[in-house]
């Protein structure tokens, strides 16, 4: 039998058994596709995470979990980590060893994280404002591109912070903040954040508030001291502002020393190699603080991830081997069921090599089609996974 006849008979056999052929092609496609797809997705995630970590020289925080500090400083998660006093950030800045950018990532507005920071953060991350302006005063906020898009926020709108508890007995009211700017999309967690000055976060927490001046209040709301200082105090009946405007901004003030007020982390950008060494030495001497390298923390994280990945790949390998063996079994059983077909072909003059070629034809067809299909799917996934990974990591 010539080659053309062989192809015809093999194609007719596969066409007649469509369901079985489809099942075999699908099974073998998954065998080739899944390991490559997992490796590709993990690689994409690793590249995105390592890129953001690599752009951040050091993070300063309270002693504790270095990984949680890295995630709070990079992705604004883990809001429950221990806080450090703002004076530690000021001390680094005063020593002129590094630029210190405070981050207070604890509160939310809906599902979006409110991040208290400074103007330096935007230039450090290369964030650009596409509409509106930069932060200028208390109560201003700049929203990320994804936050603005998903919530339909434009410049001039207002964002209200979410209360931490349903009933806040401490009297800390949700703060209404004015949207003064919208950031360009960056494909990072910054897209899902709401940025404010760190002092605005302190007002949300109740460490600062605003109300009418004592000389403008009803006398029933005043508590005059009996001492010689002449200090006038107001009582709990005074209503605090829940929005900072141009008219009342001057009436906002903070209680106590702002150096005692909290931040969750601070980005440290050493001015040079010498300054970096001095900074590491100073931080090592203070056991209450830690200065971590996000890149090193991500290295340790991905060592664990790769260990898990290897286990998953070995499991997939075992499943793949089982699938191949089942496929071989199907082919062997198929040959037994084709005895009558082969007998008739032999009567028509077909030799043994032709019948063997028909069996090989089915196996080669299934393997080649599954390889082509898995390659095509992998190519399609390679086009869409960067966007999916970027969207997921952006929050």
ZAGURO-756757 format. One line per 4 residues: number of its first residue (from 0); their letters; for each residue x negated, y negated, z negated of C-alpha. Coordinates in Angstrom, 1 decimal, padded with zeros to 4 digits. Layout:
<recs>
NUM = a = X/Y/Z | ...;
</recs>
This chain:
<recs>
0 = xxxx = 000.0/000.0/000.0 | -001.3/-003.4/001.0 | -001.8/-006.3/-001.4 | 001.3/-008.1/-000.2;
4 = xxxx = 003.5/-005.1/-000.9 | 002.0/-004.8/-004.3 | 002.9/-008.4/-005.1 | 006.4/-007.9/-003.9;
8 = xxxx = 007.1/-004.8/-005.9 | 005.5/-006.3/-009.1 | 007.6/-009.5/-008.7 | 010.8/-007.6/-008.2;
12 = xxxx = 010.1/-005.5/-011.3 | 009.5/-008.6/-013.4 | 012.6/-010.4/-012.0 | 014.8/-007.4/-012.9;
16 = xxxx = 013.5/-007.4/-016.5 | 013.7/-011.2/-017.1 | 014.5/-011.0/-020.8 | 011.6/-008.8/-021.7;
20 = xxxx = 009.2/-010.8/-019.5 | 010.3/-014.0/-021.1 | 009.9/-012.6/-024.6 | 006.4/-011.4/-023.9;
24 = xxxx = 005.3/-014.7/-022.2 | 006.7/-016.7/-025.2 | 005.0/-014.5/-027.8 | 001.6/-014.7/-026.0;
28 = xxxx = 002.0/-018.4/-025.5 | 002.4/-018.9/-029.2 | -000.7/-016.7/-029.8 | -002.8/-019.0/-027.7;
32 = xxxx = -001.1/-022.3/-028.6 | -000.8/-022.4/-032.4 | -004.5/-022.2/-033.4 | -005.4/-024.8/-030.9;
36 = xxxx = -002.5/-027.0/-031.9 | -003.3/-026.8/-035.6 | -006.9/-027.7/-035.0 | -006.0/-030.6/-032.8;
40 = xxxx = -003.4/-032.1/-035.3 | -005.8/-031.7/-038.2 | -008.6/-033.3/-036.2 | -006.3/-036.3/-035.3;
44 = xxxx = -005.3/-036.7/-038.9 | -008.9/-036.5/-040.1 | -010.0/-039.1/-037.6 | -007.3/-041.6/-038.6;
48 = xxxx = -007.9/-041.1/-042.3 | -011.7/-041.2/-042.0 | -011.5/-044.3/-039.9 | -009.6/-046.3/-042.5;
52 = xxxx = -011.8/-044.9/-045.3 | -014.9/-045.7/-043.3 | -013.8/-049.3/-042.9 | -013.6/-049.7/-046.7;
56 = xxxx = -017.1/-049.9/-048.3 | -016.0/-049.4/-052.0 | -013.0/-049.5/-054.2 | -013.0/-050.7/-057.8;
60 = xxxx = -010.6/-049.3/-060.3 | -010.0/-048.1/-063.8 | -011.7/-044.8/-064.7 | -009.6/-041.8/-063.8;
64 = xxxx = -008.9/-039.9/-060.6 | -011.2/-041.2/-057.8 | -008.9/-039.7/-055.1 | -005.8/-041.4/-056.5;
68 = xxxx = -007.7/-044.7/-056.6 | -008.7/-044.2/-052.9 | -005.1/-043.4/-051.9 | -003.8/-046.5/-053.8;
72 = xxxx = -006.4/-048.8/-052.3 | -006.1/-047.4/-048.7 | -002.5/-046.3/-048.4 | -000.8/-048.1/-051.3;
76 = xxxx = 000.4/-044.8/-052.8 | 000.0/-043.5/-056.4 | 001.4/-046.7/-058.0 | 001.3/-045.0/-061.4;
80 = xxxx = -002.6/-045.1/-061.6 | -004.2/-047.0/-064.5 | -004.6/-050.7/-063.9 | -007.7/-052.8/-064.5;
84 = xxxx = -007.6/-056.4/-065.7 | -008.0/-059.1/-063.0 | -011.0/-060.6/-064.8 | -013.1/-057.6/-063.6;
88 = xxxx = -012.3/-058.6/-060.0 | -013.2/-062.2/-060.9 | -016.5/-061.1/-062.5 | -017.6/-059.3/-059.4;
92 = xxxx = -016.8/-062.4/-057.3 | -018.6/-064.6/-059.8 | -021.8/-062.5/-059.7 | -021.9/-063.1/-056.0;
96 = xxxx = -022.8/-059.5/-055.3 | -019.8/-058.7/-053.2 | -016.5/-060.0/-051.9 | -013.7/-058.6/-054.1;
100 = xxxx = -010.2/-058.4/-052.7 | -007.6/-057.5/-055.3 | -004.8/-055.0/-054.6 | -001.7/-054.6/-056.8;
104 = xxxx = 000.3/-051.9/-055.2 | 003.1/-050.9/-057.6 | 006.4/-052.5/-056.6 | 008.7/-051.9/-053.7;
108 = xxxx = 011.4/-053.6/-051.7 | 013.6/-050.7/-050.6 | 011.3/-048.0/-049.3 | 008.5/-050.5/-048.4;
112 = xxxx = 005.6/-051.1/-050.7 | 004.9/-054.6/-051.9 | 001.2/-055.2/-051.9 | -000.2/-058.1/-053.9;
116 = xxxx = -003.6/-059.2/-052.5 | -005.4/-062.3/-051.3 | -005.9/-064.0/-047.9 | -009.2/-062.2/-047.5;
120 = xxxx = -007.4/-058.9/-047.0 | -006.0/-059.9/-043.7 | -009.3/-060.9/-042.2 | -011.0/-057.8/-043.7;
124 = xxxx = -008.4/-055.4/-042.0 | -008.3/-057.5/-038.9 | -004.5/-058.1/-039.3 | -003.1/-060.8/-037.0;
128 = xxxx = 000.2/-062.7/-037.5 | 002.3/-062.6/-034.3 | 005.0/-064.9/-035.7 | 005.2/-067.4/-038.6;
132 = xxxx = 002.3/-068.3/-040.8 | 000.0/-067.0/-043.5 | 000.7/-066.9/-047.3 | 000.6/-070.3/-048.8;
136 = xxxx = 002.5/-070.3/-052.1 | 004.1/-068.1/-054.7 | 007.1/-066.2/-053.3 | 005.9/-066.1/-049.7;
140 = xxxx = 005.6/-062.7/-048.1 | 004.2/-061.4/-044.8 | 005.7/-058.2/-043.5 | 004.1/-055.4/-041.5;
144 = xxxx = 005.3/-054.7/-037.9 | 007.1/-051.5/-038.8 | 008.8/-053.0/-041.8 | 010.1/-055.9/-039.7;
148 = xxxx = 011.2/-053.6/-036.8 | 013.0/-051.0/-039.0 | 014.8/-053.6/-041.1 | 015.4/-056.3/-038.5;
152 = xxxx = 013.4/-058.8/-040.4 | 012.3/-062.1/-038.8 | 010.6/-065.2/-040.1 | 012.9/-067.1/-042.4;
156 = xxxx = 014.7/-064.0/-043.8 | 014.4/-063.0/-047.4 | 013.1/-059.8/-049.1 | 014.2/-058.8/-052.6;
160 = xxxx = 012.1/-056.6/-054.8 | 013.6/-053.4/-056.1 | 014.0/-053.1/-059.9 | 012.0/-050.3/-061.4;
164 = xxxx = 014.9/-049.2/-063.5 | 018.7/-049.5/-063.1 | 019.0/-051.4/-066.4 | 016.0/-053.6/-067.0;
168 = xxxx = 016.4/-054.5/-070.7 | 013.2/-056.6/-070.5 | 015.0/-059.2/-068.5 | 012.8/-058.9/-065.4;
172 = xxxx = 014.9/-059.8/-062.4 | 014.4/-058.8/-058.8 | 012.5/-061.5/-057.0 | 013.8/-063.0/-053.8;
176 = xxxx = 010.8/-063.7/-051.5 | 010.8/-065.7/-048.3 | 009.4/-064.0/-045.1 | 006.9/-066.5/-043.7;
180 = xxxx = 005.1/-064.2/-041.2 | 005.2/-060.9/-039.3 | 002.0/-059.0/-038.6 | 001.0/-057.4/-035.3;
184 = xxxx = 001.2/-053.6/-035.1 | -002.0/-052.0/-036.2 | -001.1/-048.3/-036.5 | -002.1/-048.3/-040.2;
188 = xxxx = -000.3/-048.2/-043.5 | -000.3/-052.0/-043.3 | 002.5/-051.8/-040.8 | 004.9/-050.5/-043.5;
192 = xxxx = 003.8/-052.9/-046.3 | 005.1/-056.3/-047.5 | 002.2/-058.5/-048.5 | 002.3/-061.2/-051.1;
196 = xxxx = -000.1/-063.1/-053.3 | -001.1/-061.0/-056.3 | 000.4/-063.6/-058.6 | 003.8/-063.0/-057.0;
200 = xxxx = 003.5/-059.4/-058.1 | 002.8/-060.6/-061.6 | 006.0/-062.6/-061.5 | 007.9/-059.5/-060.3;
204 = xxxx = 006.5/-057.7/-063.3 | 007.7/-060.4/-065.6 | 004.2/-061.7/-066.6 | 005.2/-065.1/-065.2;
208 = xxxx = 008.5/-066.9/-064.7 | 010.0/-070.2/-063.8 | 012.8/-072.2/-065.4 | 013.7/-075.9/-065.9;
212 = xxxx = 011.3/-077.9/-067.9 | 011.9/-078.2/-071.6 | 012.8/-081.8/-071.3 | 015.6/-080.9/-068.9;
216 = xxxx = 017.2/-078.1/-070.9 | 020.3/-078.2/-073.2 | 019.2/-078.8/-076.8 | 020.9/-075.6/-077.8;
220 = xxxx = 018.3/-073.7/-075.8 | 015.3/-075.2/-077.5 | 013.3/-073.9/-080.5 | 011.2/-076.7/-081.9;
224 = xxxx = 008.2/-075.6/-083.9 | 007.8/-076.8/-087.4 | 004.0/-077.3/-087.1 | 002.2/-080.4/-086.2;
228 = xxxx = 001.5/-079.4/-082.6 | 004.8/-080.6/-081.3 | 005.0/-077.6/-079.0 | 008.6/-077.0/-077.8;
232 = xxxx = 009.7/-073.4/-077.1 | 012.7/-072.2/-075.3 | 014.9/-069.3/-076.4 | 016.2/-066.3/-074.6;
236 = xxxx = 019.4/-068.1/-073.4 | 017.4/-069.9/-070.7 | 018.1/-068.5/-067.2 | 014.9/-067.7/-065.2;
240 = xxxx = 014.7/-068.4/-061.5 | 014.8/-065.3/-059.3 | 013.6/-067.2/-056.2 | 010.6/-069.5/-055.7;
244 = xxxx = 011.4/-072.5/-053.7 | 009.6/-075.8/-052.9 | 011.7/-077.5/-055.6 | 011.1/-075.1/-058.4;
248 = xxxx = 007.6/-073.7/-057.6 | 006.0/-076.2/-060.0 | 008.1/-074.8/-062.9 | 006.6/-071.3/-062.6;
252 = xxxx = 003.9/-070.4/-065.1 | 002.2/-067.3/-066.5 | 002.0/-066.2/-070.1 | -001.4/-065.4/-071.6;
256 = xxxx = -004.7/-065.3/-069.8 | -004.3/-064.3/-066.1 | -007.6/-062.5/-066.5 | -005.7/-059.9/-068.5;
260 = xxxx = -003.1/-059.4/-065.8 | -003.3/-056.1/-063.9 | -004.3/-055.0/-060.4 | -004.4/-051.3/-059.3;
264 = xxxx = -007.6/-051.6/-057.2 | -010.0/-054.0/-055.6 | -011.8/-053.7/-052.3 | -015.5/-054.4/-052.8;
268 = xxxx = -017.6/-055.6/-049.8 | -021.3/-055.9/-050.9 | -023.2/-058.8/-049.4 | -026.2/-056.6/-048.7;
272 = xxxx = -028.1/-053.4/-049.6 | -029.8/-055.0/-052.7 | -026.4/-056.4/-053.9 | -024.9/-053.0/-053.4;
276 = xxxx = -027.5/-051.3/-055.6 | -027.1/-053.9/-058.3 | -023.3/-053.5/-058.2 | -023.5/-049.7/-058.5;
280 = xxxx = -025.8/-050.1/-061.5 | -023.5/-052.5/-063.2 | -020.5/-050.3/-062.6 | -022.2/-047.2/-063.8;
284 = xxxx = -023.0/-048.9/-067.1 | -019.3/-049.7/-067.7 | -017.6/-046.4/-068.5 | -014.1/-048.0/-068.3;
288 = xxxx = -014.5/-048.7/-064.6 | -015.3/-046.7/-061.5 | -016.5/-047.8/-058.1 | -015.8/-045.1/-055.5;
292 = xxxx = -016.7/-044.7/-051.8 | -013.5/-043.8/-049.9 | -015.5/-042.0/-047.2 | -017.0/-039.7/-049.8;
296 = xxxx = -013.6/-039.0/-051.4 | -012.2/-038.2/-047.9 | -015.1/-035.8/-047.3 | -014.2/-033.9/-050.5;
300 = xxxx = -010.5/-034.0/-049.5 | -011.1/-032.6/-046.1 | -013.4/-029.8/-047.4 | -010.3/-028.6/-049.2;
304 = xxxx = -008.1/-029.2/-046.1 | -010.6/-027.2/-043.9 | -010.6/-024.4/-046.4 | -006.8/-024.2/-046.2;
308 = xxxx = -007.0/-024.6/-042.4 | -009.4/-021.6/-042.2 | -007.0/-019.5/-044.2 | -004.1/-020.5/-041.9;
312 = xxxx = -006.1/-019.8/-038.8 | -007.1/-016.3/-040.1 | -003.4/-015.6/-040.8 | -002.6/-016.8/-037.3;
316 = xxxx = -005.4/-014.6/-036.0 | -003.9/-011.6/-037.7 | -000.4/-012.4/-036.3 | -002.0/-012.9/-032.9;
320 = xxxx = -003.7/-009.5/-033.1 | -000.4/-007.9/-034.2 | 001.4/-009.6/-031.3 | -001.2/-008.4/-028.8;
324 = xxxx = -000.9/-004.8/-030.1 | 002.9/-005.0/-029.9 | 002.5/-006.3/-026.3 | 000.3/-003.3/-025.5;
328 = xxxx = 002.9/-001.0/-027.0 | 005.6/-002.6/-024.9 | 003.5/-002.1/-021.8 | 002.9/001.6/-022.7;
332 = xxxx = 006.6/002.2/-023.4 | 007.4/000.4/-020.2 | 005.2/002.9/-018.3 | 007.0/005.8/-019.8;
336 = xxxx = 010.3/004.3/-018.8 | 009.0/003.8/-015.2 | 008.3/007.5/-014.6 | 011.1/007.9/-012.2;
340 = xxxx = 010.0/004.7/-010.3 | 006.5/006.0/-010.1 | 007.7/009.4/-008.9 | 009.6/007.8/-006.1;
344 = xxxx = 006.7/005.6/-005.1 | 004.5/008.7/-005.0 | 007.0/010.5/-002.8 | 006.8/007.4/-000.5;
348 = xxxx = 003.1/007.8/-000.2 | 001.7/005.5/-002.9 | -001.5/006.6/-004.6 | -002.4/006.6/-008.3;
352 = xxxx = -004.4/003.4/-007.9 | -001.4/001.5/-006.6 | 000.8/002.6/-009.5 | -001.9/001.5/-011.9;
356 = xxxx = -002.2/-001.8/-010.1 | 001.6/-002.3/-010.7 | 001.0/-001.9/-014.4 | -002.0/-004.2/-014.4;
360 = xxxx = 000.1/-006.7/-012.4 | 002.7/-007.0/-015.2 | 000.0/-007.5/-017.9 | -002.0/-010.0/-015.9;
364 = xxxx = 001.2/-012.0/-015.0 | 002.2/-012.2/-018.6 | -001.3/-013.2/-019.8 | -001.9/-015.8/-017.1;
368 = xxxx = 001.5/-017.4/-017.3 | 001.3/-017.6/-021.1 | -002.2/-019.2/-020.9 | -001.0/-021.7/-018.3;
372 = xxxx = 002.1/-022.5/-020.4 | 000.1/-022.9/-023.6 | -002.4/-025.1/-021.8 | 000.4/-027.3/-020.5;
376 = xxxx = 002.0/-027.5/-023.9 | -001.3/-028.4/-025.5 | -001.8/-031.1/-023.0 | 001.6/-032.6/-023.7;
380 = xxxx = 001.1/-032.4/-027.4 | -002.3/-034.1/-027.0 | -000.4/-037.1/-025.5 | 002.3/-037.4/-028.2;
384 = xxxx = 000.5/-036.3/-031.4 | -001.7/-039.5/-031.7 | 001.5/-041.6/-031.8 | 003.2/-039.2/-034.2;
388 = xxxx = 000.1/-039.0/-036.5 | -000.3/-042.8/-036.3 | 003.4/-043.3/-037.2 | 003.3/-040.8/-040.1;
392 = xxx = 000.1/-042.2/-041.6 | 001.5/-045.7/-041.2 | 004.3/-044.8/-043.5;
</recs>
